[in-house]
Amino acid sequence: MGILFEVLSTNQKLSNGSIPPNIVSKDPKGLKITEKPHPLPAEVLDVGSGLMLKLPDENDAVELFRKIDSNRDYLRKWLPWLDDVITVEDELEAIRSRPSLMDSCMYAILLDGKIVGTAGINSFDWENRMFSIGYWLSEDLTGQGIVTKCCSRLIDHCFEDLGHHRACILVAVENFPSRAVPSRLGMSLEGISKDREWLYDHYVDAAVYAITKPDWRPIGD
Ligand SMILES: CC(C)(COP(=O)(O)OP(=O)(O)OC[C@H]1O[C@@H](n2cnc3c(N)ncnc32)[C@H](O)[C@@H]1OP(=O)(O)O)[C@@H](O)C(=O)NCCC(=O)NCCS
């Protein structure tokens, strides 16, 4: 019988004041055999092909805002937050008040050093070792596999470095370019979640895709 894992809280605080859960390994008789703090997501991930994933800081606010603003109509069709980012100051505030890396982490996608979109973890469920992914890409750079490669790197990081077990992507059922991303990654369609997301003035159903670590094969360059 394998080692069982459970998540316990500790008194150790992160610099942002939150408390990371610990990984505690137990043998089948329940004896504690190791204890170590949970690793946090990396600040930067090299994807290859000139692509990097980087946690944005305040210096990235203007570039990120311009990319969002120049794709506003295109992104607004499927993403619910466009009306929250009307000015550079809104973007700056979003970066400043980003949640703890224990809860989520949204990376800027850099192509040859320039911001072209974002990809990241919308939410971590550490107790169940599960996470869900979100992304968008500048319209002029679609059709090159950029988001698929970035998601592959992200999933690999979460499985291999952070100890997660299950990756999910939820996509509006009629967002076919986005549904192709989890399919390309080898994820399975598990079902349709009814009225899963509110998009400005209506609900949309979501297709739920997932893959577990034993089935995972990263996408090569
Ligand atoms: C969803 C979205 C990111 C998909 O963009 P995309 O460019 O189609 O996805 P990728 O970057 O993975 O590229 C895949 C395309 O590149 C092609 N491609 C070229 N080289 C490739 C490679 N090495 N690997 C994978 N795909 C490759 C694929 O064939 C595919 O093109 P196709 O659709 O014509 O077959 C984009 O449409 C978007 O930002 N939409 C608006 C926001 C949104 O909907 N976000 C998701 C909400 S759930």
PDBQT file of the ligand as one rigid body, heavy atoms in Angstrom, charges set to zero:
ROOT
HETATM    1  C1  LIG A 301      -8.434  30.536 -26.611  1.00  0.00    +0.000 C 
HETATM    2  C2  LIG A 301      -7.212  31.069 -27.324  1.00  0.00    +0.000 C 
HETATM    3  C3  LIG A 301      -6.087  31.345 -26.350  1.00  0.00    +0.000 C 
HETATM    4  C4  LIG A 301      -6.745  30.006 -28.354  1.00  0.00    +0.000 C 
HETATM    5  O1  LIG A 301      -5.692  30.542 -29.131  1.00  0.00    +0.000 OA
HETATM    6  P1  LIG A 301      -4.966  29.626 -30.212  1.00  0.00    +0.000 P 
HETATM    7  O2  LIG A 301      -3.888  30.413 -30.825  1.00  0.00    +0.000 OA
HETATM    8  O3  LIG A 301      -5.985  28.988 -31.094  1.00  0.00    +0.000 OA
HETATM    9  O4  LIG A 301      -4.344  28.449 -29.344  1.00  0.00    +0.000 OA
HETATM   10  P2  LIG A 301      -2.806  28.032 -29.366  1.00  0.00    +0.000 P 
HETATM   11  O5  LIG A 301      -1.947  29.213 -29.082  1.00  0.00    +0.000 OA
HETATM   12  O6  LIG A 301      -2.669  26.849 -28.531  1.00  0.00    +0.000 OA
HETATM   13  O7  LIG A 301      -2.584  27.666 -30.929  1.00  0.00    +0.000 OA
HETATM   14  C5  LIG A 301      -3.256  26.581 -31.522  1.00  0.00    +0.000 C 
HETATM   15  C6  LIG A 301      -3.254  26.806 -33.010  1.00  0.00    +0.000 C 
HETATM   16  O8  LIG A 301      -1.911  26.875 -33.463  1.00  0.00    +0.000 OA
HETATM   17  C7  LIG A 301      -1.649  25.783 -34.359  1.00  0.00    +0.000 C 
HETATM   18  N1  LIG A 301      -0.285  25.337 -34.062  1.00  0.00    +0.000 N 
HETATM   19  C8  LIG A 301       0.802  25.671 -34.808  1.00  0.00    +0.000 A 
HETATM   20  N2  LIG A 301       1.900  25.146 -34.252  1.00  0.00    +0.000 NA
HETATM   21  C9  LIG A 301       1.513  24.470 -33.144  1.00  0.00    +0.000 A 
HETATM   22  C10 LIG A 301       2.203  23.718 -32.162  1.00  0.00    +0.000 A 
HETATM   23  N3  LIG A 301       3.535  23.559 -32.210  1.00  0.00    +0.000 N 
HETATM   24  N4  LIG A 301       1.514  23.168 -31.145  1.00  0.00    +0.000 NA
HETATM   25  C11 LIG A 301       0.183  23.320 -31.070  1.00  0.00    +0.000 A 
HETATM   26  N5  LIG A 301      -0.540  24.020 -31.987  1.00  0.00    +0.000 NA
HETATM   27  C12 LIG A 301       0.131  24.585 -33.027  1.00  0.00    +0.000 A 
HETATM   28  C13 LIG A 301      -2.744  24.776 -34.084  1.00  0.00    +0.000 C 
HETATM   29  O9  LIG A 301      -2.999  23.951 -35.199  1.00  0.00    +0.000 OA
HETATM   30  C14 LIG A 301      -3.901  25.700 -33.789  1.00  0.00    +0.000 C 
HETATM   31  O10 LIG A 301      -4.362  26.289 -34.974  1.00  0.00    +0.000 OA
HETATM   32  P3  LIG A 301      -5.822  25.930 -35.566  1.00  0.00    +0.000 P 
HETATM   33  O11 LIG A 301      -6.826  26.343 -34.523  1.00  0.00    +0.000 OA
HETATM   34  O12 LIG A 301      -5.880  26.724 -36.795  1.00  0.00    +0.000 OA
HETATM   35  O13 LIG A 301      -5.789  24.429 -35.768  1.00  0.00    +0.000 OA
HETATM   36  C15 LIG A 301      -7.532  32.391 -28.084  1.00  0.00    +0.000 C 
HETATM   37  O14 LIG A 301      -8.507  32.114 -29.046  1.00  0.00    +0.000 OA
HETATM   38  C16 LIG A 301      -8.067  33.487 -27.160  1.00  0.00    +0.000 C 
HETATM   39  O15 LIG A 301      -7.301  34.147 -26.460  1.00  0.00    +0.000 OA
HETATM   40  N6  LIG A 301      -9.386  33.708 -27.155  1.00  0.00    +0.000 N 
HETATM   41  C17 LIG A 301     -10.026  34.787 -26.370  1.00  0.00    +0.000 C 
HETATM   42  C18 LIG A 301      -9.941  34.558 -24.868  1.00  0.00    +0.000 C 
HETATM   43  C19 LIG A 301     -10.442  33.200 -24.482  1.00  0.00    +0.000 C 
HETATM   44  O16 LIG A 301     -11.384  32.669 -25.044  1.00  0.00    +0.000 OA
HETATM   45  N7  LIG A 301      -9.770  32.623 -23.470  1.00  0.00    +0.000 N 
HETATM   46  C20 LIG A 301     -10.118  31.303 -22.973  1.00  0.00    +0.000 C 
HETATM   47  C21 LIG A 301     -11.258  31.349 -22.032  1.00  0.00    +0.000 C 
HETATM   48  S1  LIG A 301     -11.629  29.693 -21.459  1.00  0.00    +0.000 SA
ENDROOT
TORSDOF 0
